[in-house]
Amino acid sequence: MAARRVWLLALALGDGRGLKGPGMRRRALSSLSGALSRVGGSNSLRLRVGGVPEHFNTPWHTAAAKGLFEAAGLSVEWTDFPSGTGAMAAALSDGDLDVAIGLTEGLVAAIHRGNPARLLGTYVSTPLLWGVHAHASDPSLHSMADMCESTSYAISRMGSGSHLMACVDAHARGLDPKALQLYTAVDLRGARSALESGFADVFMWEKFTTKHLVDSGEWRRIGVVPTPWPCFSIAAPEHTLAECGEALLTMLQVVRSEARALRASEECAKTIGLMYGQHEVDIVEWLDGMQWSVQPVVSHDMLSRVMHALADASLLEREELLPPAALVSHLTEDAEPGEA
């Protein structure tokens, strides 16, 4: 029965049900997953979880479709954040979200800027592959060697992963991050408009999420920049960590077990491809280079690397860097994350 519910979820998002385009599939996925996760009894502990509407978060939705959260006494309500980590950090600060699955560097930066959240664990232990994209009609940008200080970047918002990685990459290539020209595009749709209109020259976003735009000929991928650290971490406000610690650890165990089961399934790539409107062969390639972890562990050495990279890119003041222990929760172990 559980497997059938997952397939109903996946098929409802496929072309056979008339949901054309990744955006419509993702909105349907969020709606269906949320509905499934709220069918638990009144005694279920409610946790509001947010993440990007991308393939990385499949285990949350398949776990909900199988009823695994409700079986563990949890009501996990999922919200999509298409504009990314910056918006999730704001929701954590405003009390609108209990848990965020965000980019590690974005969460580290947010905590330094006074966000009341702390890191609970590592969600994905492998790097994110940031595709660097230009509009296909732009005659001047064919490789990253063509980028210079006058190149303008579309970003989802200030402090977002697309902003931070633009600065980190600029610093690595010998450019001044403070001199970057930035255009706030909010989300992928806004970035498409920005590159088409010429308001921005390039946009950095996850390679496979944007691949359909490269395949269609709308965008040209001129490079790929991997993050030199685990890409997605799990964060929660301090009061949630104090009041719901056991429930949070139970939730991670549910998702970790589901991630392991999903990867072991012969239908893994097909299921994810249906959910997110991606080619199965691309999902197979992505899975080969990606590891879910979903564990309450965060390496302090890794956090030091992230903080110093952000300081090098002039995104944090070096003298204000926090000790790694100040960034993590009391539930979190200092260790290298393993695979789910």
Residue pairs with C-beta under 8 A, 6 or more apart in sequence:
2 65
2 66
2 67
2 68
3 66
5 36
5 65
5 66
5 67
6 62
6 65
6 66
6 271
7 271
8 65
9 29
9 32
9 33
9 36
9 61
9 62
9 65
9 275
10 270
10 271
10 274
10 275
11 17
11 274
12 19
12 28
12 32
13 19
13 25
13 28
13 29
13 32
13 274
13 275
13 276
13 277
14 25
14 274
19 25
19 28
21 277
22 212
22 276
22 277
22 278
23 189
25 275
25 276
25 277
26 53
26 80
26 82
26 276
27 53
27 80
29 53
29 61
29 275
29 276
30 53
30 78
30 79
30 80
32 61
32 65
33 60
33 61
33 64
33 65
33 78
34 64
34 77
34 78
34 79
36 64
36 65
36 67
37 64
37 69
37 70
37 75
37 76
37 77
37 78
38 75
38 77
39 67
39 70
40 69
40 70
40 73
40 74
40 75
41 70
43 73
44 69
44 70
44 73
44 74
44 75
45 73
45 74
45 75
45 244
45 247
46 74
46 75
46 77
47 74
47 75
47 76
47 77
47 98
47 99
47 244
47 247
47 248
47 251
48 77
48 79
48 96
48 97
48 98
48 99
49 60
49 76
49 77
49 78
49 79
49 97
49 98
49 99
49 100
49 101
49 251
50 78
50 79
50 80
50 81
50 88
50 91
50 97
50 99
50 100
50 101
51 57
51 60
51 78
51 80
51 81
51 88
51 100
51 101
51 102
52 80
52 81
52 82
52 84
52 101
53 80
53 81
53 82
54 206
54 209
54 276
55 208
55 209
55 272
55 275
55 276
55 278
55 283
55 286
56 101
56 123
56 124
56 232
56 290
57 101
58 262
58 271
58 272
58 275
58 276
59 255
59 258
59 259
59 262
59 292
59 294
60 76
60 78
60 101
60 255
61 78
61 275
62 258
62 262
62 271
63 69
63 254
63 255
63 258
64 76
64 78
66 258
68 254
68 257
68 258
69 75
69 76
69 251
69 254
72 250
72 251
72 253
72 254
73 247
73 250
74 247
74 250
74 251
74 254
76 251
79 91
79 97
81 87
81 88
81 91
82 187
82 188
83 156
83 157
83 160
83 186
83 187
84 102
84 103
84 106
84 156
84 157
84 160
84 161
84 162
84 187
85 100
85 102
85 103
85 106
85 107
85 110
85 159
85 160
85 161
86 106
86 110
86 156
86 157
86 158
86 159
86 160
86 161
86 163
87 156
87 157
87 160
88 97
88 100
88 101
88 102
89 100
89 102
89 106
89 107
89 110
89 115
89 117
89 159
89 235
91 97
91 100
92 100
92 110
92 115
92 116
92 117
92 235
92 236
92 237
93 110
93 115
93 116
93 117
93 237
95 237
98 236
98 237
98 240
98 244
99 120
99 234
99 235
99 236
99 240
99 248
99 251
100 107
100 117
100 234
100 235
100 236
101 123
101 232
101 233
101 234
102 161
102 232
102 233
102 235
103 128
103 161
103 164
103 227
103 231
103 232
103 233
104 227
104 229
104 230
104 231
104 232
104 233
104 302
104 306
105 161
105 164
105 165
105 168
105 227
105 229
105 306
105 309
105 310
106 159
106 160
106 161
106 164
107 115
107 117
107 119
107 233
107 235
108 119
108 303
108 306
108 307
108 310
108 327
109 159
109 164
109 310
109 315
109 316
110 117
110 159
111 117
111 118
111 119
111 235
111 322
111 327
112 307
112 310
112 316
112 320
112 321
112 322
113 159
116 237
116 238
116 239
117 235
117 236
117 237
117 238
118 235
118 236
118 237
118 238
118 241
118 327
118 328
118 329
118 332
119 233
119 234
119 235
119 298
119 303
119 327
119 328
119 329
119 332
120 233
120 234
120 235
120 236
120 241
120 248
120 252
120 296
120 328
120 329
120 331
120 332
121 233
121 234
121 252
121 293
121 294
121 295
121 296
121 297
121 298
121 332
121 337
122 230
122 232
122 233
122 234
122 293
122 294
122 295
122 297
122 298
122 299
122 337
123 232
123 233
123 234
123 292
123 293
123 294
124 230
124 231
124 232
124 290
124 291
124 292
124 293
125 230
125 291
125 292
125 293
125 337
125 338
125 339
126 230
126 231
126 289
126 290
126 291
127 226
127 227
127 228
127 229
127 230
127 231
128 161
128 206
128 226
128 227
128 231
128 232
129 206
129 207
129 208
129 224
129 225
129 226
129 289
130 165
130 169
130 204
130 205
130 206
130 207
130 224
130 225
130 226
130 227
131 204
131 205
131 206
131 207
131 210
131 211
131 214
131 221
131 223
131 224
132 144
132 147
132 169
132 202
132 203
132 204
132 221
132 222
132 223
132 224
132 225
133 195
133 202
133 203
133 204
133 205
133 210
133 213
133 214
133 219
133 220
133 221
133 222
134 141
134 195
134 201
134 202
134 219
134 220
134 222
135 195
135 196
135 218
135 219
135 220
136 217
136 218
136 219
136 220
138 195
138 201
138 220
140 146
141 147
141 151
141 201
141 202
141 220
141 222
142 220
142 222
143 222
143 223
144 173
144 222
144 223
146 222
147 173
147 201
147 202
147 222
148 175
149 175
149 176
149 179
149 180
150 181
151 181
151 201
151 202
152 180
152 181
152 182
152 183
152 199
152 200
152 201
152 202
153 162
153 163
153 166
153 180
153 181
153 182
153 183
153 200
153 201
153 202
153 203
153 204
154 162
154 183
154 184
154 185
154 190
154 191
154 194
154 195
154 199
154 200
154 202
154 203
155 162
155 163
155 166
155 182
155 183
155 184
155 185
155 203
156 162
156 163
156 184
156 185
156 186
156 187
156 190
156 191
157 163
157 184
157 186
158 182
158 184
162 203
162 204
162 205
163 182
164 310
164 313
164 315
165 204
165 225
165 227
166 177
166 180
166 182
166 204
167 177
167 180
167 313
167 314
167 315
168 177
168 309
168 310
168 312
168 313
168 315
169 204
169 225
170 176
170 177
170 180
170 313
171 177
171 312
171 313
171 314
176 314
177 313
177 314
177 315
178 314
183 194
183 199
183 200
184 190
185 191
185 193
185 194
185 200
185 203
188 205
188 209
188 210
191 200
191 203
191 205
192 213
192 218
192 219
193 199
194 200
194 203
195 201
195 202
195 203
195 219
196 218
202 222
204 225
207 221
207 224
208 278
208 282
208 283
208 285
208 286
210 219
210 221
211 278
211 282
212 277
212 278
213 219
214 220
214 221
228 305
228 309
229 302
229 305
229 306
230 293
230 299
230 302
230 337
233 298
234 252
234 294
236 248
236 329
238 329
240 248
241 248
241 329
241 330
241 331
245 329
245 330
245 331
248 331
249 296
249 331
252 294
252 295
252 296
255 294
256 292
256 293
256 294
256 295
256 340
257 340
259 292
259 294
259 340
260 292
260 340
262 268
262 271
263 287
263 292
263 340
265 271
268 283
268 287
269 280
269 283
269 284
269 287
270 280
272 278
272 283
273 279
273 280
273 282
273 283
291 339
291 340
292 339
292 340
293 337
293 338
293 339
293 340
294 340
295 337
295 338
295 340
296 329
296 331
296 332
296 333
297 332
297 333
297 334
297 335
297 336
297 337
297 338
298 327
298 328
298 332
298 333
298 334
298 335
298 337
299 334
299 335
299 336
299 337
300 324
300 325
300 328
300 334
301 324
302 336
303 324
303 327
303 328
304 324
307 316
307 321
307 322
307 324
308 318
308 321
310 316
311 317
311 318
311 321
324 334
325 334
328 334
